[in-house]
């Protein structure tokens, strides 16, 4: 990232939880007293360089209104799409008039609550070092 480039976040959260087999979508399941979505947003918003997080939710989703971050000024809510890629596209559309061509967007799935500041910092640092490459940081899980 150049010194002037901004950092934004897109959070696809339009999933129904069908594969998981729960009545409540994964992003709204409770984990240590908060929704999984709130954990993911808190981790993203903890990064000082992230200007805004755009969350894409299903058209008929009203649960997001009960999230801790529902009224957070740095969080915007948009309608997601039929597939994850459509939700990401809709969220990027929300940023289209504001984000500059050399800005970076971190895409982080709402159902992944264990993002650390170190990982988001590593992602933004990778953008600065290798601006021609898309980055997907991951953590190896052990059984």
C-alpha positions as CSV (number, residue, x, y, z in Angstrom):
1,X,0.0,0.0,0.0
2,X,1.2,3.4,-0.8
3,X,1.3,6.0,2.0
4,X,-1.9,7.6,0.7
5,X,-3.8,4.4,0.1
6,X,-6.8,3.7,2.4
7,X,-7.8,0.3,3.8
8,X,-11.4,-0.8,3.7
9,X,-13.1,-4.1,4.7
10,X,-15.9,-6.1,3.1
11,X,-17.7,-8.7,5.2
12,X,-19.9,-11.1,3.3
13,X,-22.6,-12.1,5.8
14,X,-25.6,-13.2,3.7
15,X,-25.3,-17.0,4.3
16,X,-28.2,-18.9,5.6
17,X,-26.4,-21.6,7.6
18,X,-27.9,-24.3,5.5
19,X,-24.8,-26.5,5.3
20,X,-24.2,-26.2,9.0
21,X,-27.8,-27.4,9.7
22,X,-28.7,-24.7,12.3
23,X,-31.8,-22.6,12.5
24,X,-29.6,-19.5,13.1
25,X,-27.0,-18.6,10.4
26,X,-23.4,-19.1,11.5
27,X,-22.7,-15.4,11.6
28,X,-25.4,-14.9,14.3
29,X,-24.4,-17.9,16.6
30,X,-23.3,-16.8,20.0
31,X,-19.6,-17.2,20.9
32,X,-18.5,-16.0,24.3
33,X,-21.5,-13.7,24.7
34,X,-21.4,-12.1,21.2
35,X,-22.4,-13.0,17.7
36,X,-19.7,-14.5,15.5
37,X,-20.3,-11.5,13.2
38,X,-19.6,-9.0,16.1
39,X,-16.4,-10.8,16.8
40,X,-15.3,-10.5,13.2
41,X,-16.3,-6.8,13.0
42,X,-14.6,-6.0,16.3
43,X,-11.3,-7.6,15.0
44,X,-11.5,-5.6,11.8
45,X,-12.4,-2.3,13.4
46,X,-9.6,-2.8,15.9
47,X,-7.2,-2.2,13.1
48,X,-6.5,1.6,13.0
49,X,-6.0,1.8,9.3
50,X,-9.5,0.4,8.3
51,X,-11.7,3.3,7.5
52,X,-14.9,1.4,7.1
53,X,-16.4,-2.1,7.0
54,X,-19.2,-2.9,4.6
55,X,-21.3,-5.9,5.6
56,X,-23.5,-7.6,3.0
57,X,-26.5,-9.3,4.6
58,X,-29.4,-11.3,3.0
59,X,-32.3,-9.2,1.8
60,X,-34.7,-10.7,4.4
61,X,-32.2,-10.6,7.3
62,X,-33.3,-8.5,10.2
63,X,-31.0,-10.0,12.8
64,X,-28.1,-7.6,11.9
65,X,-30.1,-4.9,13.7
66,X,-29.4,-6.6,17.0
67,X,-25.6,-6.7,16.4
68,X,-23.3,-4.7,18.7
69,X,-22.0,-2.9,15.6
70,X,-25.4,-2.1,14.0
71,X,-25.1,1.6,14.7
72,X,-21.3,1.8,14.5
73,X,-20.4,4.8,12.3
74,X,-17.6,2.9,10.5
75,X,-19.9,0.0,9.6
76,X,-22.3,0.1,6.6
77,X,-24.9,-2.5,5.7
78,X,-25.9,-3.5,2.2
79,X,-28.0,-6.3,0.7
80,X,-26.0,-9.3,-0.3
81,X,-26.5,-11.6,-3.3
82,X,-27.4,-15.1,-4.1
83,X,-23.7,-16.2,-3.8
84,X,-20.7,-14.9,-1.8
85,X,-19.2,-13.3,-4.9
86,X,-22.4,-11.3,-5.4
87,X,-22.4,-10.1,-1.8
88,X,-18.8,-9.0,-2.2
89,X,-19.6,-7.2,-5.4
90,X,-22.6,-5.4,-3.8
91,X,-20.3,-4.3,-0.9
92,X,-17.6,-3.1,-3.3
93,X,-20.3,-1.1,-5.0
94,X,-21.0,0.7,-1.8
95,X,-17.4,1.8,-1.7
96,X,-17.2,2.6,-5.4
97,X,-17.8,6.4,-5.0
98,X,-15.5,6.7,-2.1
99,X,-12.5,4.4,-2.4
100,X,-9.7,5.4,-4.7
101,X,-8.2,3.2,-7.3
102,X,-5.0,2.6,-5.3
103,X,-6.9,1.7,-2.0
104,X,-7.1,-1.8,-0.7
105,X,-10.0,-3.9,0.5
106,X,-9.7,-6.8,2.9
107,X,-12.5,-9.3,2.4
108,X,-13.2,-11.3,5.6
109,X,-16.1,-13.8,5.9
110,X,-18.5,-13.0,8.7
111,X,-18.5,-16.6,9.9
112,X,-14.8,-16.5,10.7
113,X,-14.5,-14.8,14.1
114,X,-10.8,-15.5,14.9
115,X,-9.2,-12.7,12.9
116,X,-6.3,-11.1,14.9
117,X,-4.9,-7.7,14.5
118,X,-1.6,-9.4,13.6
119,X,-3.3,-11.1,10.6
120,X,-5.0,-8.0,9.3
121,X,-1.8,-6.1,9.7
122,X,0.1,-8.8,7.8
123,X,-2.5,-8.6,5.1
124,X,-2.2,-4.8,4.7
125,X,1.6,-5.1,4.9
126,X,1.6,-7.7,2.1
127,X,-0.4,-5.3,0.0
128,X,2.4,-2.7,0.4
129,X,5.1,-5.2,-0.5
130,X,3.4,-7.0,-3.3
131,X,0.7,-4.6,-4.7
132,X,0.2,-6.8,-7.8
133,X,-0.9,-9.9,-5.8
134,X,-4.1,-10.7,-4.0
135,X,-3.5,-12.1,-0.5
136,X,-5.4,-14.7,1.5
137,X,-3.8,-15.0,4.9
138,X,-4.8,-18.2,6.7
139,X,-4.0,-20.0,9.9
140,X,-3.3,-23.7,9.9
141,X,-5.6,-25.6,12.2
142,X,-4.5,-28.6,14.1
143,X,-6.9,-31.3,15.3
